[in-house]
Amino acid sequence: MNYQFDFGPVIAGLPDLLWACAGTMGLALAGMLLATVIGIGGVLLRDSRFAMLRWLVIGFVEVVRNTPFLVQIYFIFFALPLAGIRLNPTPTAIIALGINGGAYAIEIIRGGVQSIAKGQIEAGMALGLPKLLIFRKIVLVPALRAVFPSLASQFILLTLTTSIASAISAYELTSVAQRIESDSFRSFEVYGAVTVLYLAISSLMLGGFAVVTSRLFRYPVK
């Protein structure tokens, strides 16, 4: 093996790579927030008394879960402009991540909601609690507590999925790494460093989710 390692380009590009890590986390967090909103809203519509709304949610989940994320982000970025909807790479990536993560969040959160005993809901109604308070305190918070580990794992996967946003030149870690690699032709060094950075991002996200669990989903709920 005559390959000569040279991490000079990686060291020179380290500031750009670190800023790109912030870009990756920004995309991930925005995508998670949108996915959570879609997940909670989808659960409400999934159990609606209107059949059309239920079938729309079911169809949305099936389409998103059974198509590649790359196709989804390409559709938003390249196909929607034909309908007059033009988005920059970063908003496109956030929307695509939110839609993709939301489809999975709907099923995860719905599983948690279904685990809540109906007797607890009936008890809240018997006490005269407002429906919104019943949903938030008796249904949603316990359901999220039950499924949060699964939801957190899905969101970690969503964080790593941000790398596909490099296909539309969104500002994130993989796109910056590709530029450094194309300038230096140091594939092993660049992508080796990127691997370590993605591991660090995932570890940081895991720590953040642990804090969320201890602050929001600990017993007893205030």
Secondary structure as GFF3:
##gff-version 3
##sequence-region A 1 222
A	DSSP	alpha_helix	8	12	.	.	.	ID=ss1
A	DSSP	alpha_helix	14	46	.	.	.	ID=ss2
A	DSSP	alpha_helix	51	65	.	.	.	ID=ss3
A	DSSP	alpha_helix	69	74	.	.	.	ID=ss4
A	DSSP	pi_helix	75	79	.	.	.	ID=ss5
A	DSSP	three_ten_helix	80	83	.	.	.	ID=ss6
A	DSSP	alpha_helix	89	114	.	.	.	ID=ss7
A	DSSP	alpha_helix	118	126	.	.	.	ID=ss8
A	DSSP	alpha_helix	131	133	.	.	.	ID=ss9
A	DSSP	pi_helix	134	140	.	.	.	ID=ss10
A	DSSP	alpha_helix	141	161	.	.	.	ID=ss11
A	DSSP	three_ten_helix	162	168	.	.	.	ID=ss12
A	DSSP	alpha_helix	173	184	.	.	.	ID=ss13
A	DSSP	alpha_helix	187	216	.	.	.	ID=ss14
###
